[in-house]
C-alpha cells in the first residue's frame, strides 16, 4: 500500500468514526453539532455517558494511530 492510500484510508476511518460519535451524541442531545462534540464536557449528558465515551475513545485511538504512522513514515 502506498503512503497516499494509507493516508486516505485512515482519514476515511476517522471521518466515519466522527460521524458515529456525532450520531451517538445526538441520541442524547438532538441539537448537538459536530463542533459541540469537540467539547463534550460542556454537556453532562455526554460527560458521564459510557456509550458516547466509548465511541469518542475509538475515534481518539484512530487519530493516535494515524499520527504515529505519519510520524513513522516521515522518518523514511
MDTraj code that builds the backbone (N, CA, C; nanometers):
import mdtraj as md
import numpy as np

residues = "UNK UNK UNK UNK UNK UNK UNK UNK UNK UNK UNK UNK UNK UNK UNK UNK UNK UNK UNK UNK UNK UNK UNK UNK UNK UNK UNK UNK UNK UNK UNK UNK UNK UNK UNK UNK UNK UNK UNK UNK UNK UNK UNK UNK UNK UNK UNK UNK UNK UNK UNK UNK UNK UNK UNK UNK UNK UNK UNK UNK UNK UNK UNK UNK UNK UNK UNK UNK UNK UNK UNK UNK UNK UNK UNK UNK".split()
xyz = np.array([
    [0.0844, -0.1177, 0.0000],
    [0.0000, 0.0000, 0.0000],
    [0.0888, 0.1238, 0.0000],
    [0.0558, 0.2212, -0.0806],
    [0.1344, 0.3441, -0.0880],
    [0.0940, 0.4400, 0.0227],
    [0.1838, 0.5328, 0.0528],
    [0.1625, 0.6290, 0.1608],
    [0.0306, 0.7051, 0.1427],
    [0.0021, 0.7527, 0.0238],
    [-0.1217, 0.8282, -0.0010],
    [-0.2451, 0.7418, 0.0224],
    [-0.2376, 0.6144, -0.0144],
    [-0.3510, 0.5237, 0.0078],
    [-0.3745, 0.5025, 0.1564],
    [-0.2664, 0.4897, 0.2315],
    [-0.2768, 0.4724, 0.3764],
    [-0.3374, 0.5977, 0.4390],
    [-0.2894, 0.7140, 0.3977],
    [-0.3433, 0.8406, 0.4488],
    [-0.4927, 0.8508, 0.4201],
    [-0.5313, 0.8170, 0.2986],
    [-0.6726, 0.8246, 0.2598],
    [-0.7572, 0.7267, 0.3417],
    [-0.7073, 0.6056, 0.3603],
    [-0.7794, 0.5057, 0.4384],
    [-0.7986, 0.5508, 0.5824],
    [-0.6916, 0.5994, 0.6437],
    [-0.7020, 0.6450, 0.7822],
    [-0.7938, 0.7656, 0.7951],
    [-0.7939, 0.8541, 0.6973],
    [-0.8855, 0.9683, 0.7016],
    [-1.0299, 0.9221, 0.6867],
    [-1.0540, 0.8230, 0.6030],
    [-1.1894, 0.7685, 0.5876],
    [-1.2361, 0.7034, 0.7182],
    [-1.1471, 0.6284, 0.7824],
    [-1.1808, 0.5672, 0.9115],
    [-1.2134, 0.6740, 1.0158],
    [-1.1308, 0.7769, 1.0218],
    [-1.1525, 0.8839, 1.1190],
    [-1.2836, 0.9570, 1.0915],
    [-1.3117, 0.9867, 0.9654],
    [-1.4354, 1.0582, 0.9320],
    [-1.5583, 0.9733, 0.9640],
    [-1.5525, 0.8475, 0.9338],
    [-1.6651, 0.7588, 0.9654],
    [-1.6873, 0.7535, 1.1163],
    [-1.5800, 0.7508, 1.1936],
    [-1.5946, 0.7464, 1.3392],
    [-1.6425, 0.8801, 1.3929],
    [-1.5992, 0.9916, 1.3349],
    [-1.6508, 1.1228, 1.3761],
    [-1.8026, 1.1270, 1.3601],
    [-1.8496, 1.0755, 1.2472],
    [-1.9937, 1.0720, 1.2213],
    [-2.0649, 0.9828, 1.3227],
    [-2.0024, 0.8717, 1.3577],
    [-2.0613, 0.7801, 1.4556],
    [-2.0689, 0.8457, 1.5936],
    [-1.9645, 0.9174, 1.6313],
    [-1.9631, 0.9885, 1.7594],
    [-2.0750, 1.0931, 1.7615],
    [-2.0897, 1.1687, 1.6531],
    [-2.1947, 1.2701, 1.6458],
    [-2.3330, 1.2063, 1.6568],
    [-2.3568, 1.1013, 1.5820],
    [-2.4875, 1.0337, 1.5876],
    [-2.5150, 0.9784, 1.7266],
    [-2.4140, 0.9236, 1.7900],
    [-2.4298, 0.8709, 1.9259],
    [-2.4674, 0.9852, 2.0204],
    [-2.3969, 1.0953, 2.0108],
    [-2.4267, 1.2102, 2.0954],
    [-2.5654, 1.2667, 2.0704],
    [-2.6077, 1.2663, 1.9437],
    [-2.7390, 1.3196, 1.9094],
    [-2.8534, 1.2321, 1.9616],
    [-2.8240, 1.1099, 1.9982],
    [-2.9270, 1.0266, 2.0612],
    [-2.9633, 1.0823, 2.1988],
    [-2.8706, 1.1519, 2.2615],
    [-2.8917, 1.2065, 2.3952],
    [-2.9188, 1.3565, 2.3922],
    [-2.8613, 1.4252, 2.2914],
    [-2.8816, 1.5692, 2.2744],
    [-2.9085, 1.5924, 2.1255],
    [-3.0342, 1.5937, 2.0840],
    [-3.0671, 1.6012, 1.9405],
    [-3.0082, 1.7215, 1.8671],
    [-2.9891, 1.8322, 1.9338],
    [-2.9384, 1.9543, 1.8683],
    [-2.7851, 1.9588, 1.8595],
    [-2.7187, 1.8566, 1.9058],
    [-2.5730, 1.8514, 1.9098],
    [-2.5126, 1.8696, 1.7711],
    [-2.4067, 1.9501, 1.7627],
    [-2.3374, 1.9726, 1.6353],
    [-2.1992, 1.9083, 1.6402],
    [-2.1353, 1.9040, 1.5255],
    [-2.0006, 1.8460, 1.5205],
    [-1.9023, 1.9292, 1.6030],
    [-1.9237, 2.0595, 1.6134],
    [-1.8389, 2.1429, 1.6987],
    [-1.8620, 2.1120, 1.8463],
    [-1.9877, 2.0878, 1.8831],
    [-2.0195, 2.0550, 2.0219],
    [-1.9489, 1.9277, 2.0671],
    [-1.9348, 1.8337, 1.9768],
    [-1.8731, 1.7050, 2.0097],
    [-1.7274, 1.7242, 2.0519],
    [-1.6654, 1.8322, 2.0084],
    [-1.5265, 1.8582, 2.0451],
    [-1.5114, 1.8954, 2.1926],
    [-1.6208, 1.9393, 2.2547],
    [-1.6200, 1.9774, 2.3963],
    [-1.7331, 1.9073, 2.4711],
    [-1.7306, 1.7745, 2.4779],
    [-1.8414, 1.7034, 2.5419],
    [-1.8546, 1.7331, 2.6911],
    [-1.7472, 1.7832, 2.7531],
    [-1.7554, 1.8153, 2.8954],
    [-1.8507, 1.9314, 2.9231],
    [-1.8926, 2.0036, 2.8194],
    [-1.9924, 2.1095, 2.8342],
    [-2.1325, 2.0517, 2.8524],
    [-2.1471, 1.9217, 2.8292],
    [-2.2776, 1.8568, 2.8345],
    [-2.2732, 1.7399, 2.9329],
    [-2.3353, 1.7543, 3.0489],
    [-2.3354, 1.6439, 3.1461],
    [-2.3931, 1.5143, 3.0877],
    [-2.4860, 1.5280, 2.9928],
    [-2.5461, 1.4097, 2.9312],
    [-2.4421, 1.3264, 2.8559],
    [-2.3343, 1.3921, 2.8131],
    [-2.2275, 1.3224, 2.7404],
    [-2.1075, 1.2932, 2.8296],
    [-2.0801, 1.3850, 2.9194],
    [-1.9615, 1.3733, 3.0047],
    [-1.9591, 1.2399, 3.0802],
    [-2.0741, 1.1965, 3.1255],
    [-2.0809, 1.0727, 3.2046],
    [-2.1589, 0.9645, 3.1315],
    [-2.1430, 0.9595, 2.9999],
    [-2.2198, 0.8672, 2.9164],
    [-2.1269, 0.7604, 2.8582],
    [-2.1298, 0.6377, 2.9120],
    [-2.0371, 0.5338, 2.8655],
    [-2.0433, 0.5033, 2.7150],
    [-2.1608, 0.4903, 2.6528],
    [-2.1597, 0.4630, 2.5073],
    [-2.0946, 0.5754, 2.4265],
    [-2.1239, 0.6999, 2.4640],
    [-2.0630, 0.8123, 2.3938],
    [-1.9123, 0.8139, 2.4154],
    [-1.8710, 0.7969, 2.5397],
    [-1.7275, 0.7993, 2.5701],
    [-1.6530, 0.6851, 2.5016],
    [-1.7185, 0.5719, 2.4865],
    [-1.6564, 0.4606, 2.4148],
    [-1.6300, 0.4995, 2.2696],
    [-1.7321, 0.5511, 2.2021],
    [-1.7163, 0.5895, 2.0615],
    [-1.6135, 0.7006, 2.0463],
    [-1.6124, 0.7928, 2.1400],
    [-1.5133, 0.9000, 2.1394],
    [-1.3720, 0.8415, 2.1558],
    [-1.3601, 0.7401, 2.2410],
    [-1.2309, 0.6741, 2.2609],
    [-1.1824, 0.6010, 2.1373],
    [-1.2756, 0.5382, 2.0648],
    [-1.2391, 0.4724, 1.9391],
    [-1.1833, 0.5762, 1.8420],
    [-1.2493, 0.6914, 1.8330],
    [-1.2008, 0.7984, 1.7443],
    [-1.0609, 0.8427, 1.7860],
    [-1.0405, 0.8628, 1.9136],
    [-0.9079, 0.9046, 1.9610],
    [-0.8021, 0.7999, 1.9294],
    [-0.8387, 0.6738, 1.9379],
    [-0.7457, 0.5672, 1.9025],
    [-0.7070, 0.5717, 1.7558],
    [-0.8045, 0.5935, 1.6697],
    [-0.7781, 0.6049, 1.5251],
    [-0.6862, 0.7237, 1.4987],
    [-0.7168, 0.8374, 1.5617],
    [-0.6352, 0.9574, 1.5394],
    [-0.4933, 0.9402, 1.5931],
    [-0.4790, 0.8697, 1.7044],
    [-0.3468, 0.8443, 1.7604],
    [-0.2665, 0.7511, 1.6707],
    [-0.3306, 0.6473, 1.6220],
    [-0.2626, 0.5538, 1.5310],
    [-0.2205, 0.6256, 1.4032],
    [-0.3084, 0.7116, 1.3539],
    [-0.2764, 0.7886, 1.2325],
    [-0.1549, 0.8774, 1.2562],
    [-0.1527, 0.9472, 1.3673],
    [-0.0400, 1.0353, 1.3983],
    [0.0895, 0.9563, 1.4120],
    [0.0827, 0.8423, 1.4776],
    [0.2027, 0.7597, 1.4953],
    [0.2530, 0.7075, 1.3614],
    [0.1621, 0.6637, 1.2780],
    [0.2017, 0.6124, 1.1469],
    [0.2628, 0.7236, 1.0614],
    [0.2029, 0.8409, 1.0635],
    [0.2567, 0.9525, 0.9866],
    [0.3960, 0.9926, 1.0355],
    [0.4151, 0.9893, 1.1658],
    [0.5477, 1.0209, 1.2215],
    [0.6493, 0.9162, 1.1769],
    [0.6089, 0.7913, 1.1785],
    [0.6980, 0.6844, 1.1340],
    [0.7315, 0.6983, 0.9861],
    [0.6311, 0.7234, 0.9040],
    [0.6537, 0.7369, 0.7602],
    [0.7363, 0.8593, 0.7258],
    [0.7277, 0.9621, 0.8079],
    [0.8055, 1.0850, 0.7838],
    [0.9544, 1.0597, 0.8014],
    [0.9901, 0.9585, 0.8785],
    [1.1307, 0.9261, 0.9020],
    [1.1929, 0.8559, 0.7821],
    [1.1096, 0.7972, 0.7000],
    [1.1616, 0.7204, 0.5852],
    [1.2098, 0.8110, 0.4753],
])
top = md.Topology()
chain = top.add_chain()
for i, resn in enumerate(residues, 1):
    res = top.add_residue(resn, chain, resSeq=i)
    for name in ("N", "CA", "C"):
        top.add_atom(name, md.element.get_by_symbol(name[0]), res)
traj = md.Trajectory(xyz[None], top)
